[in-house]
Amino acid sequence: MPVEVSHVPEAKRYEARVDGASQVAGVAEYIRTTELIAFVHTEVKAEYEGAGVGSALVRTALDEARAANLRVLATCPFFAGWISRHPEYQDLLYQSRSKVSD
């Protein structure tokens, strides 16, 4: 079952559809600045869980972040877990440059 992911910037999210259906199977919501994209929530409808919808959302969003030269802040647990299992994307993760400590 092919998963198609599209970027919907006016809604600040990525949407996944399965087999060309009009119904959205899953979404990945984000907050974006000129240098950073924070993925804050990912949701896949129950009937599509385990079908690769979440992975397709993350991979597409991260590939586009890389192409736009954005750092990634994975506050969404699904994004964070996926990135931890795919080391080829870990270089995108935002690293704080602050030297301030307690």
LUMVO-749069 format. One line per field, with one value per atom (N, C-alpha, C, CB): residue in one letter; atom name; residue number from 1; x, y, z. Coordinates in steps of 0.1 Angstrom, whole numbers, plus 2048, in hexadecimal, padded with zeros to 3 digits. Glycine has a CB too. Example, Ala and Ser with C-alpha at 12.3 -4.5 7.8 and 13.67 -1.06 7.14 Angstrom:
residues 2
r = A|A|A|A|S|S|S|S
a = N|CA|C|CB|N|CA|C|CB
k = 1|1|1|1|2|2|2|2
u = 884|87B|884|871|880|889|881|88D
v = 7C7|7D3|7DF|7D3|7EA|7F5|800|7FA
w = 84E|84E|84E|85A|847|847|84F|839
END
This chain:
residues 102
r = M|M|M|M|P|P|P|P|V|V|V|V|E|E|E|E|V|V|V|V|S|S|S|S|H|H|H|H|V|V|V|V|P|P|P|P|E|E|E|E|A|A|A|A|K|K|K|K|R|R|R|R|Y|Y|Y|Y|E|E|E|E|A|A|A|A|R|R|R|R|V|V|V|V|D|D|D|D|G|G|G|G|A|A|A|A|S|S|S|S|Q|Q|Q|Q|V|V|V|V|A|A|A|A|G|G|G|G|V|V|V|V|A|A|A|A|E|E|E|E|Y|Y|Y|Y|I|I|I|I|R|R|R|R|T|T|T|T|T|T|T|T|E|E|E|E|L|L|L|L|I|I|I|I|A|A|A|A|F|F|F|F|V|V|V|V|H|H|H|H|T|T|T|T|E|E|E|E|V|V|V|V|K|K|K|K|A|A|A|A|E|E|E|E|Y|Y|Y|Y|E|E|E|E|G|G|G|G|A|A|A|A|G|G|G|G|V|V|V|V|G|G|G|G|S|S|S|S|A|A|A|A|L|L|L|L|V|V|V|V|R|R|R|R|T|T|T|T|A|A|A|A|L|L|L|L|D|D|D|D|E|E|E|E|A|A|A|A|R|R|R|R|A|A|A|A|A|A|A|A|N|N|N|N|L|L|L|L|R|R|R|R|V|V|V|V|L|L|L|L|A|A|A|A|T|T|T|T|C|C|C|C|P|P|P|P|F|F|F|F|F|F|F|F|A|A|A|A|G|G|G|G|W|W|W|W|I|I|I|I|S|S|S|S|R|R|R|R|H|H|H|H|P|P|P|P|E|E|E|E|Y|Y|Y|Y|Q|Q|Q|Q|D|D|D|D|L|L|L|L|L|L|L|L|Y|Y|Y|Y|Q|Q|Q|Q|S|S|S|S|R|R|R|R|S|S|S|S|K|K|K|K|V|V|V|V|S|S|S|S|D|D|D|D
a = N|CA|C|CB|N|CA|C|CB|N|CA|C|CB|N|CA|C|CB|N|CA|C|CB|N|CA|C|CB|N|CA|C|CB|N|CA|C|CB|N|CA|C|CB|N|CA|C|CB|N|CA|C|CB|N|CA|C|CB|N|CA|C|CB|N|CA|C|CB|N|CA|C|CB|N|CA|C|CB|N|CA|C|CB|N|CA|C|CB|N|CA|C|CB|N|CA|C|CB|N|CA|C|CB|N|CA|C|CB|N|CA|C|CB|N|CA|C|CB|N|CA|C|CB|N|CA|C|CB|N|CA|C|CB|N|CA|C|CB|N|CA|C|CB|N|CA|C|CB|N|CA|C|CB|N|CA|C|CB|N|CA|C|CB|N|CA|C|CB|N|CA|C|CB|N|CA|C|CB|N|CA|C|CB|N|CA|C|CB|N|CA|C|CB|N|CA|C|CB|N|CA|C|CB|N|CA|C|CB|N|CA|C|CB|N|CA|C|CB|N|CA|C|CB|N|CA|C|CB|N|CA|C|CB|N|CA|C|CB|N|CA|C|CB|N|CA|C|CB|N|CA|C|CB|N|CA|C|CB|N|CA|C|CB|N|CA|C|CB|N|CA|C|CB|N|CA|C|CB|N|CA|C|CB|N|CA|C|CB|N|CA|C|CB|N|CA|C|CB|N|CA|C|CB|N|CA|C|CB|N|CA|C|CB|N|CA|C|CB|N|CA|C|CB|N|CA|C|CB|N|CA|C|CB|N|CA|C|CB|N|CA|C|CB|N|CA|C|CB|N|CA|C|CB|N|CA|C|CB|N|CA|C|CB|N|CA|C|CB|N|CA|C|CB|N|CA|C|CB|N|CA|C|CB|N|CA|C|CB|N|CA|C|CB|N|CA|C|CB|N|CA|C|CB|N|CA|C|CB|N|CA|C|CB|N|CA|C|CB|N|CA|C|CB|N|CA|C|CB|N|CA|C|CB|N|CA|C|CB|N|CA|C|CB|N|CA|C|CB|N|CA|C|CB|N|CA|C|CB|N|CA|C|CB|N|CA|C|CB|N|CA|C|CB|N|CA|C|CB|N|CA|C|CB|N|CA|C|CB|N|CA|C|CB|N|CA|C|CB|N|CA|C|CB|N|CA|C|CB
k = 1|1|1|1|2|2|2|2|3|3|3|3|4|4|4|4|5|5|5|5|6|6|6|6|7|7|7|7|8|8|8|8|9|9|9|9|10|10|10|10|11|11|11|11|12|12|12|12|13|13|13|13|14|14|14|14|15|15|15|15|16|16|16|16|17|17|17|17|18|18|18|18|19|19|19|19|20|20|20|20|21|21|21|21|22|22|22|22|23|23|23|23|24|24|24|24|25|25|25|25|26|26|26|26|27|27|27|27|28|28|28|28|29|29|29|29|30|30|30|30|31|31|31|31|32|32|32|32|33|33|33|33|34|34|34|34|35|35|35|35|36|36|36|36|37|37|37|37|38|38|38|38|39|39|39|39|40|40|40|40|41|41|41|41|42|42|42|42|43|43|43|43|44|44|44|44|45|45|45|45|46|46|46|46|47|47|47|47|48|48|48|48|49|49|49|49|50|50|50|50|51|51|51|51|52|52|52|52|53|53|53|53|54|54|54|54|55|55|55|55|56|56|56|56|57|57|57|57|58|58|58|58|59|59|59|59|60|60|60|60|61|61|61|61|62|62|62|62|63|63|63|63|64|64|64|64|65|65|65|65|66|66|66|66|67|67|67|67|68|68|68|68|69|69|69|69|70|70|70|70|71|71|71|71|72|72|72|72|73|73|73|73|74|74|74|74|75|75|75|75|76|76|76|76|77|77|77|77|78|78|78|78|79|79|79|79|80|80|80|80|81|81|81|81|82|82|82|82|83|83|83|83|84|84|84|84|85|85|85|85|86|86|86|86|87|87|87|87|88|88|88|88|89|89|89|89|90|90|90|90|91|91|91|91|92|92|92|92|93|93|93|93|94|94|94|94|95|95|95|95|96|96|96|96|97|97|97|97|98|98|98|98|99|99|99|99|100|100|100|100|101|101|101|101|102|102|102|102
u = 808|800|809|7F6|809|812|80D|813|816|813|819|819|810|814|814|80B|81F|820|821|82C|819|819|81B|80C|822|825|819|833|813|808|80C|7FA|814|81A|810|823|805|7FA|7F4|7EF|7F5|7F0|7FC|7E8|808|814|815|815|813|814|816|806|81A|81B|80F|829|80A|7FE|802|7F2|7FD|7FF|7F2|807|7F2|7E6|7EB|7DF|7E2|7E6|7DE|7E3|7E4|7DE|7D6|7D5|7DB|7D5|7C7|7D3|7C4|7B7|7B7|7B5|7AB|7A9|7AA|79C|7A7|7A8|7B6|7A1|7B9|7C6|7C8|7C8|7D3|7D6|7DF|7DD|7E6|7EF|7F4|7FA|7F8|7FE|80A|7F3|813|81E|81E|82C|81C|81B|828|810|82A|837|836|841|841|843|850|843|850|85D|861|85A|86E|875|87E|87D|886|88F|89A|895|89D|8A9|8A5|8B2|899|895|887|896|884|877|875|874|86B|868|85B|865|85D|852|84B|856|83F|838|82E|832|828|81E|81C|810|81B|819|80D|826|804|7F9|7F5|7ED|7F3|7EF|7E2|7FA|7D8|7CB|7CD|7C1|7C5|7C7|7C7|7BC|7BF|7BE|7CA|7B2|7D3|7E0|7EC|7E1|7EB|7F6|7FD|7F2|80B|812|814|80C|80E|80F|819|801|822|82D|829|832|81D|819|821|80A|824|82C|83A|82C|840|84E|84E|853|844|844|843|838|83B|83A|847|82F|84E|85B|865|85F|867|871|86F|871|863|861|864|852|85F|861|870|859|877|886|88E|88B|88A|891|88E|88B|882|880|887|871|888|890|89F|88F|8A4|8B2|8B4|8B6|8AB|8AC|8AB|8A0|8A3|8A2|8AD|894|8B6|8C1|8BC|8CA|8B1|8AC|8B1|89C|8B3|8B5|8A7|8BC|8A7|89B|89A|89A|88F|88C|881|889|884|87A|873|880|86A|862|858|85C|853|84A|851|843|84C|852|854|84A|84A|84B|857|83E|859|864|871|863|872|87E|882|87C|878|87B|87F|86F|879|87C|88B|872|88E|89B|8A6|89C|8A3|8AD|8AF|8A7|8A6|8A8|8AD|89B|8AF|8B4|8C0|8A9|8CC|8D7|8DA|8E3|8D6|8D8|8D1|8D4|8C8|8C1|8C5|8B2|8CD|8D1|8D9|8D9|8E0|8E7|8DE|8F0|8D1|8C8|8C3|8BB|8C6|8C0|8C7|8C3|8BE|8C2|8CB|8B6|8D6|8DF|8E0|8ED|8DC|8DD|8EB|8D7|8ED|8FA|8FC|8FC|8F3|8F4|8FF|8E7|907|911|90D|91E|900|8FB|8F9|8EE|8FD|8FA|8F5|907|8F0|8EB|8F6|8E3
v = 7F4|800|80C|800|813|81F|82B|823|832|83D|84A|83C|853|860|86B|864|872|87D|88A|87B|894|8A1|8AC|8A5|8B6|8C1|8CB|8C8|8CF|8D9|8E4|8D2|8ED|8F8|901|900|904|90C|906|90F|8F9|8F2|8EE|8E6|8F1|8EE|8DF|8F7|8D7|8C9|8C1|8C4|8B5|8AB|8A2|8A4|89E|895|889|89C|87D|871|86B|866|866|85F|851|867|848|83A|836|830|831|82C|837|821|844|84F|853|84B|84F|852|861|84A|866|874|876|87A|86B|86C|86C|85F|875|876|86A|884|863|857|85B|84D|866|86B|879|861|87F|88D|88E|897|897|89B|8AA|896|8B0|8BE|8C4|8C2|8D1|8D7|8E6|8D4|8EB|8F9|8FC|8FE|907|909|918|906|919|926|926|92A|930|930|926|93E|922|919|90B|91F|90A|8FE|8FA|901|8ED|8E7|8DE|8E0|8E1|8D8|8D0|8E1|8C3|8BA|8B7|8AD|8BB|8BC|8B1|8C9|8AC|8A2|899|8A8|88C|883|87A|87B|878|870|868|878|85B|852|84B|847|84C|845|837|847|832|824|819|821|81B|811|811|814|81B|81B|819|829|816|814|807|812|807|7FC|7FA|7EF|804|803|80C|807|812|81B|829|815|82D|83B|844|83C|841|84A|84B|844|840|840|849|832|848|850|85F|84C|862|870|875|872|86E|872|873|869|869|869|875|85C|877|882|890|882|891|89E|8A1|89E|896|898|89A|88C|893|896|8A4|88C|8A9|8B7|8C1|8BA|8BE|8C6|8C7|8C1|8BB|8BB|8C3|8AC|8C2|8CA|8D9|8C6|8DD|8EB|8F0|8EE|8E7|8EA|8EE|8F5|8E7|8EA|8E0|8E9|8E5|8DC|8D7|8E4|8CB|8C5|8C3|8B7|8C8|8C6|8BC|8D3|8B0|8A5|8A4|897|8AD|8AD|8A2|8BA|89E|893|886|893|87E|871|868|86A|868|85F|863|860|870|875|872|884|875|872|864|877|85B|84C|848|845|84D|849|84D|84F|85A|85F|857|86E|853|84B|83D|849|838|82B|82D|824|839|83C|846|841|841|84A|853|842|84F|858|865|851|867|874|87B|871|875|87B|888|872|88A|896|8A3|895|8A0|8AC|8B1|8A7|8AA|8AE|8BB|8A3|8C3|8D0|8CE|8D9|8D5|8D5|8E3|8CF|8E4|8F2|8F7|8F1|903|909|912|912|912|91B|916|91B|91F|91C|91E|924|922|925|919|92D|919|90D|913|904|90A|90E|912|902
w = 800|800|800|80C|7F5|7F4|7FC|7E5|803|80B|804|819|802|7FC|807|7F0|808|812|80B|81B|80F|80A|815|802|811|81B|819|818|824|824|82D|829|827|830|836|827|82F|835|842|82B|843|84F|859|84B|855|85C|860|869|855|857|84A|85D|84C|841|842|841|837|837|82E|831|833|82C|828|835|81C|816|811|80B|812|80E|801|819|7F7|7EB|7E4|7EE|7E5|7DD|7E3|7CF|7EF|7F5|7F9|802|7F9|7FD|80C|7F8|814|822|827|828|831|837|840|83E|83E|847|853|83F|851|85C|85A|85E|865|864|86D|867|869|871|872|86B|87E|880|884|88A|880|883|886|878|88B|88D|886|89C|87E|876|877|867|878|877|86A|884|868|85D|85E|85B|86B|86D|873|876|878|87F|87C|88E|87C|87B|887|86E|88F|89B|898|8A8|898|896|8A4|88F|8A5|8B2|8B4|8B4|8A9|8AA|89E|8AE|89F|894|898|891|88F|891|885|896|887|87C|881|879|878|87B|87E|86F|887|88C|881|896|877|86C|863|863|865|85D|865|856|872|87A|875|889|875|871|862|876|85A|84C|846|846|84E|849|847|83C|84B|84A|852|84E|85F|867|862|875|85E|858|84C|856|843|837|83A|82E|844|849|84D|854|856|85C|851|867|849|83F|835|837|831|827|82E|822|83A|841|844|84E|848|84A|83D|852|833|826|821|81B|823|81F|829|820|836|83F|83B|84D|837|832|826|82F|81C|810|812|806|81D|820|82A|826|82E|837|845|831|84A|857|861|856|86D|879|87D|884|883|888|897|881|89D|8AB|8AB|8B2|8B0|8B0|8BE|8AD|8C1|8CE|8CD|8D1|8C2|8C0|8C3|8B2|8CD|8D0|8C4|8DB|8BB|8AF|8A6|8A6|8A4|89C|8A3|89A|8B0|8B8|8B7|8C6|8B9|8B9|8AB|8BD|8A1|893|890|889|893|890|898|894|8A4|8AC|8A6|8BA|89E|897|889|896|884|877|877|86E|87A|87C|870|87F|865|859|85A|84C|863|865|872|865|87A|887|885|88F|87A|878|876|86B|874|873|880|86B|88B|898|89D|8A2|8A2|8A8|8B4|8AB|8B5|8C1|8C6|8BD|8D3|8D9|8D9|8E7|8D5|8D5|8E1|8C8|8EA|8F6|8FF|8FE|905|90E|91D|90B|91E|92B|933|92A|940|949|956|94A|95E|96B|975|972
END
